[in-house]
Amino acid sequence: LRDGWFAFDSVLALMGIIETWILTIIVLAAGGSNSLALGGSDILRMVRMTKMVRLSRMARLLRAIPELLVLLKAIGMAVRSMMIFFLMWLVVIYVFAVVFRQLTEGQEVGRTYFAGVPAAMNTLVVQGI
């Protein structure tokens, strides 16, 4: 318990347990419908705000270990690239869904697999036809 951050994390975990489990049981026992009845309490709002202090610990860790910052930047760049890829993939799937929908109209395969554009997209992605 000499480490201040350990004590701080322990207090935050204890407050989270109290907020999530114990207060919910108290509200339900008192006849309340759910734990949202306590959502407007100023004390709970302040407790939730103290959890944001954890972010300062993360910033201090990033300053102490610059390699971690390099990894986070690389992950951010990879996420951006993956989002662009998935957007392009979605456009290609949409185009082929429209094409297959038009080409198979009036046929049995069209009624089964390509009844509409969303159904055709689902068929192309999930079943890989």
Secondary structure, DSSP 8 states (H G I E B T S, - for coil): ---HHHHHHHHHHHHHHIIIIIHHHHHHHTT-SSGGGGTT-HHHHHHHHHTTHHHHHHHHHHHH-HHHHHHHHHHHHHHHHHHHHHHHHHHHHHHHHHHHHHHTTTSHHHHHH-SSHHHHHHIIIII--
